[in-house]
Amino acid sequence: MSIILKVLSFSIWLAIMITIIIGNLRPQRIIENQEKTKLRNKVPFN
């Protein structure tokens, strides 16, 4: 039973770490896209 508990705890920890990493990456990408759109809007199209 101890092996099963270790596997479960490790999988839960891994899932938490993945969600934290994804949560940290997503906002940065969204901000970068917003900055890119702002720069595009600032540039006048002649």
N, C-alpha and C positions, 0 to 999 in steps of 0.2 A: 504493500500500500504506500510505503514511503516514496518509492520510485515514481508512482503515479502522481502523488502530491507534488513532487519536485518538478515533474514535467508540466503539470497544470500551472504551478506558480511561475515557471519559466515562460510558458506560453503567454500567460496573462501579462507578465512584465514586458515581454517582447511587444505585445500588442499595444501596451501603454506607451512604450518608447516610440513605436512607429507612429502612433497618433500624435504624439508630441512633436516629432520631427515634421510630419506632414502639416500640422497646425502652425509650426514656425515657418515653413517654406511658403505656404499659400499666401499669407498676407503680403509678404515681400514681393511675390510675383504680381499680385493685384496692384500694389503701389507702383511697381515698375511700369505696368501697363498704363496706369493713370498718368504717370509722368510722361510716357511716350506720347500719349494722346494729347496732353497739354502742349508738348513741344511741337507736335504736328499742327495743332491749332494756332500756335504762335507764328509758325512759318507762313508767310503770305504766298499764295499760289499765283504766280504771274503767268 
